[in-house]
Amino acid sequence: MVERSAIRKDFIADYDGLADEWWDPRGALAPLGWIARARAEYVPAAEHRPGQGQASLLDIACGGGLFGPYAADKGYRVVGVDLSELSLREALRHGFDEVVRADITGLPFDDESFDVVTAGQCLEHVPDPFAVVSEACRVLRPGGTLVVDTIADTAVARFVSITLAENLPLPGRPPRGTHDHRLFVNRARLTRTARANGVELTLHGLRPHMRDMARYAAGRREEVRMIATKSTAVLFLGAGTKC
């Protein structure tokens, strides 16, 4: 765990400043939408439960709601939690039924409240990502699905996610300083944390489709597909069911 004193204090302000770019297909936040689409592939359709109400999904650090369109056809009541008020307003406009402003390391929800919990591209921005995972497992019902995606704490991830991604003059480039390599996530500890809280995660690597990426960079495509890889050394996704 990284000491809080070592971490930037204005991260949420950064996202507030980018609030008008959440839905710009060539803006700084565009890649988060590509990853949201890949994340949705691991979310099962909601089961019909007569007399029990609609199944619910919690999207942790939902930002501007990029996951909303991909959750829309799954059959859940979709709830988002984030610290950025401006981003939460966007989420309400894009398929979220409810949003809550809160610290994701201390979720304001009862135990076993949700059928699905997702946490995309947020663990690598907080001093204690494992507290977030523990909270995600806590609010997940037995039999429910947890899906998380983040960046691995490897040298190659640092090179790809910071040296390349934040410096190459391409559309979809995150602002310099977006990532702090000290916060990148240890995969073994992530799986141990989830297991200790009742969820056995299976990890999958993700990377952009190279032909899509070339066409996107040339202005001939507006979205890039993310494809599965054997390596989880850079961008990876974990999915599992709570026992």
Phi and psi in degrees as GROMACS dihedral restraints (atoms count N, CA, C in turn):
[ dihedral_restraints ]
;  ai    aj    ak    al  type     phi  dphi    fc
    3     4     5     6     1   -88.6    20    10
    4     5     6     7     1   139.2    20    10
    6     7     8     9     1   -63.3    20    10
    7     8     9    10     1   136.7    20    10
    9    10    11    12     1   -59.8    20    10
   10    11    12    13     1   -32.4    20    10
   12    13    14    15     1   -65.7    20    10
   13    14    15    16     1   -18.7    20    10
   15    16    17    18     1   -89.3    20    10
   16    17    18    19     1    -6.5    20    10
   18    19    20    21     1  -103.7    20    10
   19    20    21    22     1   144.6    20    10
   21    22    23    24     1   -56.2    20    10
   22    23    24    25     1   145.8    20    10
   24    25    26    27     1   -99.3    20    10
   25    26    27    28     1    -7.3    20    10
   27    28    29    30     1  -108.5    20    10
   28    29    30    31     1    23.0    20    10
   30    31    32    33     1   -62.0    20    10
   31    32    33    34     1   -44.6    20    10
   33    34    35    36     1   -65.7    20    10
   34    35    36    37     1   -35.0    20    10
   36    37    38    39     1   -60.7    20    10
   37    38    39    40     1   -36.0    20    10
   39    40    41    42     1   -58.2    20    10
   40    41    42    43     1   -46.2    20    10
   42    43    44    45     1   -70.1    20    10
   43    44    45    46     1   -34.6    20    10
   45    46    47    48     1   -60.3    20    10
   46    47    48    49     1   -40.1    20    10
   48    49    50    51     1   -68.2    20    10
   49    50    51    52     1   -21.8    20    10
   51    52    53    54     1  -102.2    20    10
   52    53    54    55     1    11.0    20    10
   54    55    56    57     1   -56.9    20    10
   55    56    57    58     1   -31.6    20    10
   57    58    59    60     1   -81.2    20    10
   58    59    60    61     1     0.6    20    10
   60    61    62    63     1  -105.5    20    10
   61    62    63    64     1    -1.0    20    10
   63    64    65    66     1   -54.0    20    10
   64    65    66    67     1   -37.5    20    10
   66    67    68    69     1  -110.5    20    10
   67    68    69    70     1    15.6    20    10
   69    70    71    72     1   -83.2    20    10
   70    71    72    73     1   114.0    20    10
   72    73    74    75     1   -65.7    20    10
   73    74    75    76     1   -11.4    20    10
   75    76    77    78     1  -122.1    20    10
   76    77    78    79     1    14.0    20    10
   78    79    80    81     1   -87.2    20    10
   79    80    81    82     1  -178.3    20    10
   81    82    83    84     1   -64.6    20    10
   82    83    84    85     1   -22.6    20    10
   84    85    86    87     1  -100.9    20    10
   85    86    87    88     1     2.0    20    10
   87    88    89    90     1   -54.5    20    10
   88    89    90    91     1   -43.3    20    10
   90    91    92    93     1   -59.9    20    10
   91    92    93    94     1   -25.5    20    10
   93    94    95    96     1   -65.1    20    10
   94    95    96    97     1   -31.7    20    10
   96    97    98    99     1   -69.4    20    10
   97    98    99   100     1   -38.0    20    10
   99   100   101   102     1   -62.1    20    10
  100   101   102   103     1   -42.5    20    10
  102   103   104   105     1   -69.7    20    10
  103   104   105   106     1   -36.5    20    10
  105   106   107   108     1   -59.1    20    10
  106   107   108   109     1   -39.8    20    10
  108   109   110   111     1   -63.3    20    10
  109   110   111   112     1   -41.8    20    10
  111   112   113   114     1   -65.6    20    10
  112   113   114   115     1   -38.9    20    10
  114   115   116   117     1   -60.8    20    10
  115   116   117   118     1   -39.3    20    10
  117   118   119   120     1   -62.6    20    10
  118   119   120   121     1   -24.5    20    10
  120   121   122   123     1   -65.8    20    10
  121   122   123   124     1   -18.5    20    10
  123   124   125   126     1   -98.3    20    10
  124   125   126   127     1     2.6    20    10
  126   127   128   129     1   -98.8    20    10
  127   128   129   130     1   119.7    20    10
  129   130   131   132     1   -73.4    20    10
  130   131   132   133     1   158.8    20    10
  132   133   134   135     1   -65.9    20    10
  133   134   135   136     1   146.3    20    10
  135   136   137   138     1   -66.0    20    10
  136   137   138   139     1   141.5    20    10
  138   139   140   141     1   -85.6    20    10
  139   140   141   142     1   143.7    20    10
  141   142   143   144     1   -76.4    20    10
  142   143   144   145     1   126.5    20    10
  144   145   146   147     1  -127.2    20    10
  145   146   147   148     1    89.1    20    10
  147   148   149   150     1   -55.2    20    10
  148   149   150   151     1   129.3    20    10
  150   151   152   153     1    79.4    20    10
  151   152   153   154     1    -0.4    20    10
  153   154   155   156     1  -111.9    20    10
  154   155   156   157     1    -0.1    20    10
  156   157   158   159     1    82.8    20    10
  157   158   159   160     1   173.8    20    10
  159   160   161   162     1   -72.0    20    10
  160   161   162   163     1   138.8    20    10
  162   163   164   165     1   -64.0    20    10
  163   164   165   166     1   152.6    20    10
  165   166   167   168     1  -125.7    20    10
  166   167   168   169     1   149.2    20    10
  168   169   170   171     1  -128.4    20    10
  169   170   171   172     1   132.1    20    10
  171   172   173   174     1  -108.7    20    10
  172   173   174   175     1   124.9    20    10
  174   175   176   177     1  -105.8    20    10
  175   176   177   178     1   108.7    20    10
  177   178   179   180     1   -80.5    20    10
  178   179   180   181     1   133.7    20    10
  180   181   182   183     1    56.7    20    10
  181   182   183   184     1    55.4    20    10
  183   184   185   186     1   -69.7    20    10
  184   185   186   187     1   -17.1    20    10
  186   187   188   189     1    57.5    20    10
  187   188   189   190     1  -136.9    20    10
  189   190   191   192     1   -82.7    20    10
  190   191   192   193     1    11.4    20    10
  192   193   194   195     1    88.2    20    10
  193   194   195   196     1    26.1    20    10
  195   196   197   198     1   -60.0    20    10
  196   197   198   199     1   -24.6    20    10
  198   199   200   201     1   -79.1    20    10
  199   200   201   202     1   -17.2    20    10
  201   202   203   204     1   -53.7    20    10
  202   203   204   205     1   -52.1    20    10
  204   205   206   207     1   -61.4    20    10
  205   206   207   208     1   -29.7    20    10
  207   208   209   210     1   -83.5    20    10
  208   209   210   211     1   -20.3    20    10
  210   211   212   213     1   -87.6    20    10
  211   212   213   214     1   -17.2    20    10
  213   214   215   216     1   -57.5    20    10
  214   215   216   217     1   -37.6    20    10
  216   217   218   219     1   -94.6    20    10
  217   218   219   220     1    11.2    20    10
  219   220   221   222     1   -90.1    20    10
  220   221   222   223     1   -17.2    20    10
  222   223   224   225     1    92.6    20    10
  223   224   225   226     1    14.9    20    10
  225   226   227   228     1  -100.8    20    10
  226   227   228   229     1   156.2    20    10
  228   229   230   231     1   -82.0    20    10
  229   230   231   232     1   119.7    20    10
  231   232   233   234     1  -101.4    20    10
  232   233   234   235     1   123.2    20    10
  234   235   236   237     1  -117.3    20    10
  235   236   237   238     1   135.6    20    10
  237   238   239   240     1  -118.0    20    10
  238   239   240   241     1   145.8    20    10
  240   241   242   243     1  -130.5    20    10
  241   242   243   244     1   136.4    20    10
  243   244   245   246     1  -164.4    20    10
  244   245   246   247     1   164.8    20    10
  246   247   248   249     1   -94.4    20    10
  247   248   249   250     1   -16.7    20    10
  249   250   251   252     1   -88.3    20    10
  250   251   252   253     1   111.6    20    10
  252   253   254   255     1   -63.7    20    10
  253   254   255   256     1   -41.4    20    10
  255   256   257   258     1   -63.8    20    10
  256   257   258   259     1   -38.1    20    10
  258   259   260   261     1   -67.5    20    10
  259   260   261   262     1   -40.4    20    10
  261   262   263   264     1   -61.5    20    10
  262   263   264   265     1   -35.2    20    10
  264   265   266   267     1   -62.4    20    10
  265   266   267   268     1   -39.2    20    10
  267   268   269   270     1   -65.5    20    10
  268   269   270   271     1   -40.5    20    10
  270   271   272   273     1   -59.8    20    10
  271   272   273   274     1   -39.7    20    10
  273   274   275   276     1   -63.9    20    10
  274   275   276   277     1   -25.9    20    10
  276   277   278   279     1   -84.7    20    10
  277   278   279   280     1    -6.0    20    10
  279   280   281   282     1  -131.7    20    10
  280   281   282   283     1    50.3    20    10
  282   283   284   285     1    97.6    20    10
  283   284   285   286     1    -2.8    20    10
  285   286   287   288     1   -86.8    20    10
  286   287   288   289     1   135.1    20    10
  288   289   290   291     1   -82.4    20    10
  289   290   291   292     1   -28.1    20    10
  291   292   293   294     1  -154.4    20    10
  292   293   294   295     1   145.3    20    10
  294   295   296   297     1  -131.2    20    10
  295   296   297   298     1   149.4    20    10
  297   298   299   300     1  -134.4    20    10
  298   299   300   301     1   130.2    20    10
  300   301   302   303     1   -89.3    20    10
  301   302   303   304     1   117.4    20    10
  303   304   305   306     1  -164.5    20    10
  304   305   306   307     1   160.7    20    10
  306   307   308   309     1   -74.2    20    10
  307   308   309   310     1   126.3    20    10
  309   310   311   312     1   -74.2    20    10
  310   311   312   313     1    -8.9    20    10
  312   313   314   315     1   -86.5    20    10
  313   314   315   316     1    -3.1    20    10
  315   316   317   318     1  -146.7    20    10
  316   317   318   319     1    75.6    20    10
  318   319   320   321     1   -67.4    20    10
  319   320   321   322     1   134.5    20    10
  321   322   323   324     1   -85.9    20    10
  322   323   324   325     1    49.9    20    10
  324   325   326   327     1  -131.6    20    10
  325   326   327   328     1   152.2    20    10
  327   328   329   330     1   -68.9    20    10
  328   329   330   331     1   159.7    20    10
  330   331   332   333     1   -56.4    20    10
  331   332   333   334     1   143.3    20    10
  333   334   335   336     1    54.1    20    10
  334   335   336   337     1    47.4    20    10
  336   337   338   339     1   -93.1    20    10
  337   338   339   340     1   -21.8    20    10
  339   340   341   342     1  -126.5    20    10
  340   341   342   343     1   148.5    20    10
  342   343   344   345     1   -83.5    20    10
  343   344   345   346     1   -27.3    20    10
  345   346   347   348     1  -139.0    20    10
  346   347   348   349     1   138.9    20    10
  348   349   350   351     1  -128.8    20    10
  349   350   351   352     1   128.9    20    10
  351   352   353   354     1  -120.9    20    10
  352   353   354   355     1   148.2    20    10
  354   355   356   357     1  -144.5    20    10
  355   356   357   358     1   100.2    20    10
  357   358   359   360     1  -110.3    20    10
  358   359   360   361     1   128.7    20    10
  360   361   362   363     1    50.2    20    10
  361   362   363   364     1    46.7    20    10
  363   364   365   366     1  -131.0    20    10
  364   365   366   367     1   -27.3    20    10
  366   367   368   369     1   -61.4    20    10
  367   368   369   370     1   -30.0    20    10
  369   370   371   372     1   -82.3    20    10
  370   371   372   373     1     9.2    20    10
  372   373   374   375     1  -119.9    20    10
  373   374   375   376     1     4.3    20    10
  375   376   377   378     1  -122.1    20    10
  376   377   378   379     1   148.5    20    10
  378   379   380   381     1   -62.6    20    10
  379   380   381   382     1   -29.5    20    10
  381   382   383   384     1  -130.6    20    10
  382   383   384   385     1    81.7    20    10
  384   385   386   387     1   -64.0    20    10
  385   386   387   388     1   -25.4    20    10
  387   388   389   390     1   -74.3    20    10
  388   389   390   391     1   -25.9    20    10
  390   391   392   393     1   -67.2    20    10
  391   392   393   394     1   -37.3    20    10
  393   394   395   396     1   -64.9    20    10
  394   395   396   397     1   -42.9    20    10
  396   397   398   399     1   -64.1    20    10
  397   398   399   400     1   -41.7    20    10
  399   400   401   402     1   -60.7    20    10
  400   401   402   403     1   -42.4    20    10
  402   403   404   405     1   -65.6    20    10
  403   404   405   406     1   -40.8    20    10
  405   406   407   408     1   -59.8    20    10
  406   407   408   409     1   -42.7    20    10
  408   409   410   411     1   -68.0    20    10
  409   410   411   412     1   -36.3    20    10
  411   412   413   414     1   -61.7    20    10
  412   413   414   415     1   -43.4    20    10
  414   415   416   417     1   -85.2    20    10
  415   416   417   418     1    -1.1    20    10
  417   418   419   420     1   -88.7    20    10
  418   419   420   421     1   133.7    20    10
  420   421   422   423     1   -73.8    20    10
  421   422   423   424     1   150.5    20    10
  423   424   425   426     1   -55.6    20    10
  424   425   426   427     1   134.5    20    10
  426   427   428   429     1    87.3    20    10
  427   428   429   430     1    -6.1    20    10
  429   430   431   432     1   -82.5    20    10
  430   431   432   433     1   167.0    20    10
  432   433   434   435     1  -107.4    20    10
  433   434   435   436     1   132.7    20    10
  435   436   437   438     1  -110.6    20    10
  436   437   438   439     1   131.3    20    10
  438   439   440   441     1  -132.5    20    10
  439   440   441   442     1   123.3    20    10
  441   442   443   444     1  -130.6    20    10
  442   443   444   445     1   148.5    20    10
  444   445   446   447     1  -141.3    20    10
  445   446   447   448     1   145.8    20    10
  447   448   449   450     1  -164.6    20    10
  448   449   450   451     1  -166.6    20    10
  450   451   452   453     1  -115.9    20    10
  451   452   453   454     1   135.3    20    10
  453   454   455   456     1   -76.5    20    10
  454   455   456   457     1   152.0    20    10
  456   457   458   459     1   -86.8    20    10
  457   458   459   460     1    67.0    20    10
  459   460   461   462     1  -124.9    20    10
  460   461   462   463     1   161.6    20    10
  462   463   464   465     1   -65.3    20    10
  463   464   465   466     1   -39.0    20    10
  465   466   467   468     1   -66.8    20    10
  466   467   468   469     1   -35.6    20    10
  468   469   470   471     1   -65.8    20    10
  469   470   471   472     1   -38.8    20    10
  471   472   473   474     1   -62.3    20    10
  472   473   474   475     1   -42.6    20    10
  474   475   476   477     1   -65.3    20    10
  475   476   477   478     1   -48.6    20    10
  477   478   479   480     1   -69.5    20    10
  478   479   480   481     1   -46.8    20    10
  480   481   482   483     1   -80.9    20    10
  481   482   483   484     1   -22.6    20    10
  483   484   485   486     1  -115.4    20    10
  484   485   486   487     1   -62.0    20    10
  486   487   488   489     1   -58.1    20    10
  487   488   489   490     1   -46.5    20    10
  489   490   491   492     1   -84.2    20    10
  490   491   492   493     1   -60.3    20    10
  492   493   494   495     1   -61.1    20    10
  493   494   495   496     1   -34.7    20    10
  495   496   497   498     1   -90.7    20    10
  496   497   498   499     1    -0.7    20    10
  498   499   500   501     1  -126.0    20    10
  499   500   501   502     1   -25.0    20    10
  501   502   503   504     1   -69.2    20    10
  502   503   504   505     1   134.5    20    10
  504   505   506   507     1   -78.8    20    10
  505   506   507   508     1    71.2    20    10
  507   508   509   510     1  -123.3    20    10
  508   509   510   511     1   155.4    20    10
  510   511   512   513     1   -62.9    20    10
  511   512   513   514     1   151.3    20    10
  513   514   515   516     1    78.9    20    10
  514   515   516   517     1    10.6    20    10
  516   517   518   519     1   -77.4    20    10
  517   518   519   520     1   125.9    20    10
  519   520   521   522     1   -69.7    20    10
  520   521   522   523     1   151.0    20    10
  522   523   524   525     1   -59.8    20    10
  523   524   525   526     1   148.2    20    10
  525   526   527   528     1   -60.5    20    10
  526   527   528   529     1   136.5    20    10
  528   529   530   531     1    93.0    20    10
  529   530   531   532     1    -1.2    20    10
  531   532   533   534     1   -59.9    20    10
  532   533   534   535     1   -41.0    20    10
  534   535   536   537     1  -108.3    20    10
  535   536   537   538     1   143.6    20    10
  537   538   539   540     1  -118.6    20    10
  538   539   540   541     1   112.6    20    10
  540   541   542   543     1   -60.5    20    10
  541   542   543   544     1   -22.2    20    10
  543   544   545   546     1   -67.5    20    10
  544   545   546   547     1   -17.3    20    10
  546   547   548   549     1   -98.0    20    10
  547   548   549   550     1    -3.6    20    10
  549   550   551   552     1   -61.4    20    10
  550   551   552   553     1   150.2    20    10
  552   553   554   555     1   -98.2    20    10
  553   554   555   556     1   131.1    20    10
  555   556   557   558     1   -75.0    20    10
  556   557   558   559     1   120.6    20    10
  558   559   560   561     1   -67.8    20    10
  559   560   561   562     1   -40.3    20    10
  561   562   563   564     1   -64.3    20    10
  562   563   564   565     1   -42.0    20    10
  564   565   566   567     1   -69.7    20    10
  565   566   567   568     1   -34.5    20    10
  567   568   569   570     1   -60.4    20    10
  568   569   570   571     1   -49.2    20    10
  570   571   572   573     1   -66.2    20    10
  571   572   573   574     1   -36.3    20    10
  573   574   575   576     1   -64.7    20    10
  574   575   576   577     1   -41.1    20    10
  576   577   578   579     1   -63.4    20    10
  577   578   579   580     1   -45.7    20    10
  579   580   581   582     1   -63.4    20    10
  580   581   582   583     1   -42.2    20    10
  582   583   584   585     1   -62.4    20    10
  583   584   585   586     1   -41.3    20    10
  585   586   587   588     1   -64.1    20    10
  586   587   588   589     1   -19.8    20    10
  588   589   590   591     1  -108.5    20    10
  589   590   591   592     1    19.0    20    10
  591   592   593   594     1    92.9    20    10
  592   593   594   595     1     8.2    20    10
  594   595   596   597     1  -123.2    20    10
  595   596   597   598     1   122.8    20    10
  597   598   599   600     1   -94.1    20    10
  598   599   600   601     1   107.4    20    10
  600   601   602   603     1   -87.0    20    10
  601   602   603   604     1   138.7    20    10
  603   604   605   606     1  -105.8    20    10
  604   605   606   607     1   128.2    20    10
  606   607   608   609     1   -94.9    20    10
  607   608   609   610     1   141.7    20    10
  609   610   611   612     1  -133.5    20    10
  610   611   612   613     1   133.7    20    10
  612   613   614   615     1   -78.0    20    10
  613   614   615   616     1   152.9    20    10
  615   616   617   618     1  -133.6    20    10
  616   617   618   619     1   146.1    20    10
  618   619   620   621     1  -153.9    20    10
  619   620   621   622     1   158.3    20    10
  621   622   623   624     1   -67.8    20    10
  622   623   624   625     1   147.0    20    10
  624   625   626   627     1   -68.4    20    10
  625   626   627   628     1   121.3    20    10
  627   628   629   630     1   -64.8    20    10
  628   629   630   631     1   -38.7    20    10
  630   631   632   633     1   -67.2    20    10
  631   632   633   634     1   -41.2    20    10
  633   634   635   636     1   -59.5    20    10
  634   635   636   637     1   -42.0    20    10
  636   637   638   639     1   -63.4    20    10
  637   638   639   640     1   -41.1    20    10
  639   640   641   642     1   -64.8    20    10
  640   641   642   643     1   -41.7    20    10
  642   643   644   645     1   -68.9    20    10
  643   644   645   646     1   -36.7    20    10
  645   646   647   648     1   -63.9    20    10
  646   647   648   649     1   -46.1    20    10
  648   649   650   651     1   -61.9    20    10
  649   650   651   652     1   -31.2    20    10
  651   652   653   654     1   -85.6    20    10
  652   653   654   655     1    -0.5    20    10
  654   655   656   657     1    80.3    20    10
  655   656   657   658     1    17.6    20    10
  657   658   659   660     1  -106.6    20    10
  658   659   660   661     1     6.1    20    10
  660   661   662   663     1  -151.8    20    10
  661   662   663   664     1   145.1    20    10
  663   664   665   666     1  -104.1    20    10
  664   665   666   667     1    -7.3    20    10
  666   667   668   669     1  -145.6    20    10
  667   668   669   670     1   149.6    20    10
  669   670   671   672     1  -117.8    20    10
  670   671   672   673     1   127.3    20    10
  672   673   674   675     1   -74.3    20    10
  673   674   675   676     1   143.0    20    10
  675   676   677   678     1  -100.4    20    10
  676   677   678   679     1   135.5    20    10
  678   679   680   681     1  -121.1    20    10
  679   680   681   682     1   155.3    20    10
  681   682   683   684     1   -74.6    20    10
  682   683   684   685     1   144.6    20    10
  684   685   686   687     1  -133.2    20    10
  685   686   687   688     1   157.9    20    10
  687   688   689   690     1   -70.6    20    10
  688   689   690   691     1   -34.8    20    10
  690   691   692   693     1   -79.9    20    10
  691   692   693   694     1   132.9    20    10
  693   694   695   696     1  -107.8    20    10
  694   695   696   697     1    21.1    20    10
  696   697   698   699     1   -78.0    20    10
  697   698   699   700     1   -10.6    20    10
  699   700   701   702     1  -121.4    20    10
  700   701   702   703     1   -91.8    20    10
  702   703   704   705     1   -95.2    20    10
  703   704   705   706     1   131.0    20    10
  705   706   707   708     1  -144.3    20    10
  706   707   708   709     1   159.7    20    10
  708   709   710   711     1  -127.1    20    10
  709   710   711   712     1   139.8    20    10
  711   712   713   714     1  -119.4    20    10
  712   713   714   715     1   135.5    20    10
  714   715   716   717     1  -136.4    20    10
  715   716   717   718     1   141.8    20    10
  717   718   719   720     1  -167.2    20    10
  718   719   720   721     1   169.7    20    10
  720   721   722   723     1  -113.9    20    10
  721   722   723   724     1   138.8    20    10
  723   724   725   726     1   -79.2    20    10
  724   725   726   727     1   130.0    20    10
